[in-house]
Amino acid sequence: MNMLQQTTQLLKQNNYQLFERPWELNIVAYRSRYIRSNRFDDEIHVFYKDEKLRWVYHIFKATTDPGQYWLDNPMHPQGTAFLKKGQYVDSYAMGLHKGKYEALVQVEPVTVIRDYDRTGLFNWTTSGIEDTGNFGINVHRAFDKGTAKIIDHFSAGCLVFANALDYTLFISLLRKHRSLYGNRFTLTLMDFRDKRRRLYSKLAWGSLVSSSMMLLTKVAQKEAV
């Protein structure tokens, strides 16, 4: 099963929207299974159908988590924001990040989890509190040229591209979508562990079916004798 099939299945499994009109973007961020901060170890997947209705799939190195600088120096008294896993329909539009350059900016409320212990480790199930509102959780780049390796001040909760050329391609795709469907975009955040759990479940089910078939075969052979 390829990445396109895995991602579309996960979207359907979670009752999330899948966009299939030509050049209508699906923007799906995958949070890494690693929980230590300050590395660009997540991914942003952007996929769509072209004018011939063929799927095109891009994977970009990014972060969905804030850098250590903002964990140590939170702008909010309850801690720095991590975008909560989920689908945020029409919650984003093209605009300017901090008034400086084109980005995908938050225009509708989203839900974040605030890391109250302010460490470089984050427990997604027991740590933090939920907060919903307009927080400027944008999708933007790190450096304007080259590739960033350390997050630090680049993200206080935003989703950030590590590579400037990747980001340039992303912006061009946003413009194409906007020209056809207007300036609203849906952002989905999922967890790599969701993809792994689904895979393991399929493997376990396949193993169970295989074992059952082998048992039935042995029984049939004994009865035949």
C-alpha atoms as a printed R data frame, in Angstrom:
    type eleno elety resid chain resno       x       y       z
1   ATOM     1    CA   MET     A     1   0.000   0.000   0.000
2   ATOM     2    CA   ASN     A     2   1.496   3.344  -1.029
3   ATOM     3    CA   MET     A     3   1.367   6.600   0.924
4   ATOM     4    CA   LEU     A     4  -1.560   7.981  -1.076
5   ATOM     5    CA   GLN     A     5  -3.643   4.905  -0.279
6   ATOM     6    CA   GLN     A     6  -2.639   4.980   3.393
7   ATOM     7    CA   THR     A     7  -3.477   8.657   3.816
8   ATOM     8    CA   THR     A     8  -6.804   8.511   1.963
9   ATOM     9    CA   GLN     A     9  -7.824   5.479   4.019
10  ATOM    10    CA   LEU     A    10  -6.964   7.306   7.233
11  ATOM    11    CA   LEU     A    11  -9.014  10.317   6.125
12  ATOM    12    CA   LYS     A    12 -12.016   8.113   5.380
13  ATOM    13    CA   GLN     A    13 -11.573   6.123   8.583
14  ATOM    14    CA   ASN     A    14 -11.747   9.355  10.608
15  ATOM    15    CA   ASN     A    15 -14.668  10.727   8.550
16  ATOM    16    CA   TYR     A    16 -12.457  13.563   7.331
17  ATOM    17    CA   GLN     A    17 -13.032  15.297   4.020
18  ATOM    18    CA   LEU     A    18 -11.070  14.195   0.949
19  ATOM    19    CA   PHE     A    19 -10.930  16.703  -1.905
20  ATOM    20    CA   GLU     A    20 -10.959  15.265  -5.414
21  ATOM    21    CA   ARG     A    21 -11.646  18.140  -7.813
22  ATOM    22    CA   PRO     A    22  -8.675  19.044 -10.070
23  ATOM    23    CA   TRP     A    23  -6.058  21.109  -8.205
24  ATOM    24    CA   GLU     A    24  -8.116  21.121  -4.995
25  ATOM    25    CA   LEU     A    25  -5.538  20.590  -2.277
26  ATOM    26    CA   ASN     A    26  -5.501  18.039   0.500
27  ATOM    27    CA   ILE     A    27  -3.052  19.345   3.109
28  ATOM    28    CA   VAL     A    28  -2.270  16.676   5.697
29  ATOM    29    CA   ALA     A    29   0.427  17.121   8.313
30  ATOM    30    CA   TYR     A    30   1.832  14.033  10.018
31  ATOM    31    CA   ARG     A    31   3.239  14.443  13.510
32  ATOM    32    CA   SER     A    32   6.256  12.230  14.131
33  ATOM    33    CA   ARG     A    33   6.197   9.330  16.569
34  ATOM    34    CA   TYR     A    34   9.148  11.032  18.289
35  ATOM    35    CA   ILE     A    35   8.254  13.381  21.125
36  ATOM    36    CA   ARG     A    36  11.490  15.303  21.657
37  ATOM    37    CA   SER     A    37  11.348  18.925  20.538
38  ATOM    38    CA   ASN     A    38  13.419  21.105  18.230
39  ATOM    39    CA   ARG     A    39  13.871  18.847  15.181
40  ATOM    40    CA   PHE     A    40  12.133  18.996  11.818
41  ATOM    41    CA   ASP     A    41  10.999  15.384  12.143
42  ATOM    42    CA   ASP     A    42   7.387  15.797  10.971
43  ATOM    43    CA   GLU     A    43   5.953  15.936   7.447
44  ATOM    44    CA   ILE     A    44   3.414  17.941   5.485
45  ATOM    45    CA   HIS     A    45   1.751  15.924   2.719
46  ATOM    46    CA   VAL     A    46   0.075  17.852  -0.092
47  ATOM    47    CA   PHE     A    47  -1.841  15.887  -2.712
48  ATOM    48    CA   TYR     A    48  -4.412  16.601  -5.399
49  ATOM    49    CA   LYS     A    49  -5.688  15.499  -8.774
50  ATOM    50    CA   ASP     A    50  -4.271  17.190 -11.858
51  ATOM    51    CA   GLU     A    51  -6.256  18.256 -14.929
52  ATOM    52    CA   LYS     A    52  -6.270  14.624 -16.145
53  ATOM    53    CA   LEU     A    53  -7.589  13.472 -12.748
54  ATOM    54    CA   ARG     A    54  -4.319  11.754 -11.879
55  ATOM    55    CA   TRP     A    55  -3.245  11.937  -8.235
56  ATOM    56    CA   VAL     A    56  -0.091  13.954  -7.499
57  ATOM    57    CA   TYR     A    57   1.495  13.499  -4.061
58  ATOM    58    CA   HIS     A    58   4.176  15.632  -2.351
59  ATOM    59    CA   ILE     A    59   5.883  15.043   0.992
60  ATOM    60    CA   PHE     A    60   7.662  17.970   2.658
61  ATOM    61    CA   LYS     A    61   9.906  17.916   5.720
62  ATOM    62    CA   ALA     A    62   8.459  20.161   8.418
63  ATOM    63    CA   THR     A    63   7.544  20.564  12.055
64  ATOM    64    CA   THR     A    64   4.100  20.526  13.655
65  ATOM    65    CA   ASP     A    65   5.549  21.324  17.080
66  ATOM    66    CA   PRO     A    66   7.017  24.465  18.641
67  ATOM    67    CA   GLY     A    67  10.752  24.848  19.091
68  ATOM    68    CA   GLN     A    68  12.561  24.652  22.391
69  ATOM    69    CA   TYR     A    69  12.961  28.448  22.519
70  ATOM    70    CA   TRP     A    70   9.187  28.926  22.825
71  ATOM    71    CA   LEU     A    71   8.842  26.020  25.258
72  ATOM    72    CA   ASP     A    72  11.328  27.834  27.490
73  ATOM    73    CA   ASN     A    73   9.825  31.290  26.803
74  ATOM    74    CA   PRO     A    74   6.065  30.819  26.310
75  ATOM    75    CA   MET     A    75   3.990  33.747  25.102
76  ATOM    76    CA   HIS     A    76   0.916  32.370  26.909
77  ATOM    77    CA   PRO     A    77   0.708  31.841  30.697
78  ATOM    78    CA   GLN     A    78  -0.671  28.320  30.231
79  ATOM    79    CA   GLY     A    79   2.194  27.302  28.009
80  ATOM    80    CA   THR     A    80   3.153  27.018  24.382
81  ATOM    81    CA   ALA     A    81   0.607  25.678  21.873
82  ATOM    82    CA   PHE     A    82   0.692  22.386  19.999
83  ATOM    83    CA   LEU     A    83  -2.006  22.067  17.328
84  ATOM    84    CA   LYS     A    84  -4.380  19.265  18.310
85  ATOM    85    CA   LYS     A    85  -4.815  16.348  15.951
86  ATOM    86    CA   GLY     A    86  -7.907  16.751  13.749
87  ATOM    87    CA   GLN     A    87  -9.273  18.290  10.565
88  ATOM    88    CA   TYR     A    88  -9.838  22.045  10.418
89  ATOM    89    CA   VAL     A    89 -12.203  22.616   7.502
90  ATOM    90    CA   ASP     A    90 -11.891  25.980   5.718
91  ATOM    91    CA   SER     A    91  -9.934  27.319   8.690
92  ATOM    92    CA   TYR     A    92  -7.015  28.632   6.639
93  ATOM    93    CA   ALA     A    93  -6.442  31.182   3.872
94  ATOM    94    CA   MET     A    94  -3.504  32.656   2.021
95  ATOM    95    CA   GLY     A    95  -2.227  35.767   3.743
96  ATOM    96    CA   LEU     A    96   0.949  37.238   5.194
97  ATOM    97    CA   HIS     A    97   2.864  35.620   8.025
98  ATOM    98    CA   LYS     A    98   3.589  38.425  10.499
99  ATOM    99    CA   GLY     A    99   2.929  40.838   7.637
100 ATOM   100    CA   LYS     A   100   6.138  39.770   5.863
101 ATOM   101    CA   TYR     A   101   5.623  37.013   3.275
102 ATOM   102    CA   GLU     A   102   2.911  34.777   1.805
103 ATOM   103    CA   ALA     A   103   1.803  31.922   3.997
104 ATOM   104    CA   LEU     A   104  -1.206  29.855   4.949
105 ATOM   105    CA   VAL     A   105  -2.725  31.720   7.882
106 ATOM   106    CA   GLN     A   106  -5.343  30.746  10.422
107 ATOM   107    CA   VAL     A   107  -8.691  32.497   9.859
108 ATOM   108    CA   GLU     A   108 -11.047  30.311  11.937
109 ATOM   109    CA   PRO     A   109 -10.714  28.819  15.442
110 ATOM   110    CA   VAL     A   110  -8.531  25.759  15.916
111 ATOM   111    CA   THR     A   111  -7.825  23.679  19.007
112 ATOM   112    CA   VAL     A   112  -4.390  23.564  20.591
113 ATOM   113    CA   ILE     A   113  -2.910  21.723  23.538
114 ATOM   114    CA   ARG     A   114  -0.758  23.864  25.800
115 ATOM   115    CA   ASP     A   115   2.363  22.295  27.274
116 ATOM   116    CA   TYR     A   116   2.230  23.464  30.853
117 ATOM   117    CA   ASP     A   117   5.420  21.688  31.999
118 ATOM   118    CA   ARG     A   118   7.467  23.596  29.375
119 ATOM   119    CA   THR     A   119   9.912  20.766  28.699
120 ATOM   120    CA   GLY     A   120  11.334  19.376  25.482
121 ATOM   121    CA   LEU     A   121   9.268  16.223  25.943
122 ATOM   122    CA   PHE     A   122   5.525  16.117  25.439
123 ATOM   123    CA   ASN     A   123   3.095  13.412  26.486
124 ATOM   124    CA   TRP     A   124   0.205  13.683  24.037
125 ATOM   125    CA   THR     A   125  -2.254  11.784  26.266
126 ATOM   126    CA   THR     A   126  -1.663  13.143  29.779
127 ATOM   127    CA   SER     A   127   0.147  16.479  29.512
128 ATOM   128    CA   GLY     A   128  -1.349  19.878  28.745
129 ATOM   129    CA   ILE     A   129  -4.786  21.456  28.466
130 ATOM   130    CA   GLU     A   130  -6.969  22.187  25.436
131 ATOM   131    CA   ASP     A   131  -7.625  25.715  24.234
132 ATOM   132    CA   THR     A   132  -9.714  26.737  21.207
133 ATOM   133    CA   GLY     A   133  -9.501  30.070  19.424
134 ATOM   134    CA   ASN     A   134  -7.592  32.216  16.950
135 ATOM   135    CA   PHE     A   135  -3.929  31.950  17.879
136 ATOM   136    CA   GLY     A   136  -2.102  32.573  14.611
137 ATOM   137    CA   ILE     A   137  -1.259  28.917  14.110
138 ATOM   138    CA   ASN     A   138   0.016  29.477  10.577
139 ATOM   139    CA   VAL     A   139   1.804  27.334   7.995
140 ATOM   140    CA   HIS     A   140   5.018  29.064   6.926
141 ATOM   141    CA   ARG     A   141   8.718  28.488   6.250
142 ATOM   142    CA   ALA     A   142  11.906  28.712   8.263
143 ATOM   143    CA   PHE     A   143  14.731  30.411   6.304
144 ATOM   144    CA   ASP     A   144  14.026  32.221   3.022
145 ATOM   145    CA   LYS     A   145  16.862  30.157   1.481
146 ATOM   146    CA   GLY     A   146  18.241  26.697   2.208
147 ATOM   147    CA   THR     A   147  17.180  24.199   4.849
148 ATOM   148    CA   ALA     A   148  16.780  24.685   8.599
149 ATOM   149    CA   LYS     A   149  17.793  21.829  10.896
150 ATOM   150    CA   ILE     A   150  16.804  23.225  14.307
151 ATOM   151    CA   ILE     A   151  13.340  24.677  15.035
152 ATOM   152    CA   ASP     A   152  14.063  26.961  18.014
153 ATOM   153    CA   HIS     A   153  12.391  30.363  17.355
154 ATOM   154    CA   PHE     A   154  10.877  29.395  13.968
155 ATOM   155    CA   SER     A   155   7.739  27.921  15.548
156 ATOM   156    CA   ALA     A   156   5.719  28.926  18.603
157 ATOM   157    CA   GLY     A   157   3.028  26.441  17.527
158 ATOM   158    CA   CYS     A   158   2.940  27.028  13.758
159 ATOM   159    CA   LEU     A   159   3.571  24.350  11.167
160 ATOM   160    CA   VAL     A   160   6.876  25.217   9.517
161 ATOM   161    CA   PHE     A   161   8.578  23.981   6.336
162 ATOM   162    CA   ALA     A   162  12.259  23.145   6.777
163 ATOM   163    CA   ASN     A   163  13.247  23.766   3.144
164 ATOM   164    CA   ALA     A   164  12.720  27.035   1.284
165 ATOM   165    CA   LEU     A   165  12.345  25.434  -2.170
166 ATOM   166    CA   ASP     A   166   9.700  23.045  -0.847
167 ATOM   167    CA   TYR     A   167   7.861  26.048   0.507
168 ATOM   168    CA   THR     A   168   8.028  27.866  -2.835
169 ATOM   169    CA   LEU     A   169   6.349  24.876  -4.495
170 ATOM   170    CA   PHE     A   170   3.733  24.802  -1.728
171 ATOM   171    CA   ILE     A   171   2.879  28.467  -2.286
172 ATOM   172    CA   SER     A   172   2.496  27.885  -6.038
173 ATOM   173    CA   LEU     A   173   0.028  25.058  -5.333
174 ATOM   174    CA   LEU     A   174  -1.914  27.269  -2.924
175 ATOM   175    CA   ARG     A   175  -2.226  29.942  -5.602
176 ATOM   176    CA   LYS     A   176  -3.545  27.406  -8.124
177 ATOM   177    CA   HIS     A   177  -6.151  26.165  -5.637
178 ATOM   178    CA   ARG     A   178  -7.131  29.750  -4.764
179 ATOM   179    CA   SER     A   179  -7.611  30.704  -8.419
180 ATOM   180    CA   LEU     A   180 -10.105  27.851  -8.881
181 ATOM   181    CA   TYR     A   181 -11.873  27.456  -5.547
182 ATOM   182    CA   GLY     A   182 -11.334  30.622  -3.563
183 ATOM   183    CA   ASN     A   183  -9.132  31.511  -0.646
184 ATOM   184    CA   ARG     A   184 -10.078  28.842   1.871
185 ATOM   185    CA   PHE     A   185  -8.087  25.740   2.736
186 ATOM   186    CA   THR     A   186  -8.559  22.740   5.014
187 ATOM   187    CA   LEU     A   187  -5.683  21.576   7.199
188 ATOM   188    CA   THR     A   188  -5.609  18.077   8.676
189 ATOM   189    CA   LEU     A   189  -3.181  16.978  11.371
190 ATOM   190    CA   MET     A   190  -2.675  13.278  11.970
191 ATOM   191    CA   ASP     A   191  -0.174  11.178  13.873
192 ATOM   192    CA   PHE     A   192   2.312   8.765  12.294
193 ATOM   193    CA   ARG     A   193   1.251   6.382  15.050
194 ATOM   194    CA   ASP     A   194  -2.249   6.314  13.538
195 ATOM   195    CA   LYS     A   195  -0.751   5.064  10.279
196 ATOM   196    CA   ARG     A   196   1.349   2.464  12.109
197 ATOM   197    CA   ARG     A   197  -1.603   1.259  14.210
198 ATOM   198    CA   ARG     A   198  -3.682   0.773  11.080
199 ATOM   199    CA   LEU     A   199  -0.860  -1.155   9.407
200 ATOM   200    CA   TYR     A   200  -0.318  -3.391  12.446
201 ATOM   201    CA   SER     A   201  -4.058  -4.008  12.677
202 ATOM   202    CA   LYS     A   202  -4.147  -5.126   9.037
203 ATOM   203    CA   LEU     A   203  -1.099  -7.352   9.579
204 ATOM   204    CA   ALA     A   204  -2.616  -8.886  12.703
205 ATOM   205    CA   TRP     A   205  -5.915  -9.526  10.914
206 ATOM   206    CA   GLY     A   206  -4.081 -11.056   7.967
207 ATOM   207    CA   SER     A   207  -2.116 -13.306  10.310
208 ATOM   208    CA   LEU     A   208  -5.324 -14.420  12.049
209 ATOM   209    CA   VAL     A   209  -7.019 -15.242   8.754
210 ATOM   210    CA   SER     A   210  -3.933 -17.132   7.561
211 ATOM   211    CA   SER     A   211  -3.770 -19.173  10.796
212 ATOM   212    CA   SER     A   212  -7.480 -19.984  10.576
213 ATOM   213    CA   MET     A   213  -7.118 -21.159   6.969
214 ATOM   214    CA   MET     A   214  -4.181 -23.375   7.896
215 ATOM   215    CA   LEU     A   215  -6.183 -24.902  10.766
216 ATOM   216    CA   LEU     A   216  -9.179 -25.583   8.502
217 ATOM   217    CA   THR     A   217  -6.893 -27.176   5.925
218 ATOM   218    CA   LYS     A   218  -5.372 -29.515   8.521
219 ATOM   219    CA   VAL     A   219  -8.828 -30.518   9.782
220 ATOM   220    CA   ALA     A   220  -9.995 -31.220   6.251
221 ATOM   221    CA   GLN     A   221  -6.916 -33.340   5.577
222 ATOM   222    CA   LYS     A   222  -7.503 -35.417   8.719
223 ATOM   223    CA   GLU     A   223 -11.164 -35.957   7.814
224 ATOM   224    CA   ALA     A   224 -10.155 -37.051   4.322
225 ATOM   225    CA   VAL     A   225  -7.853 -39.737   5.790
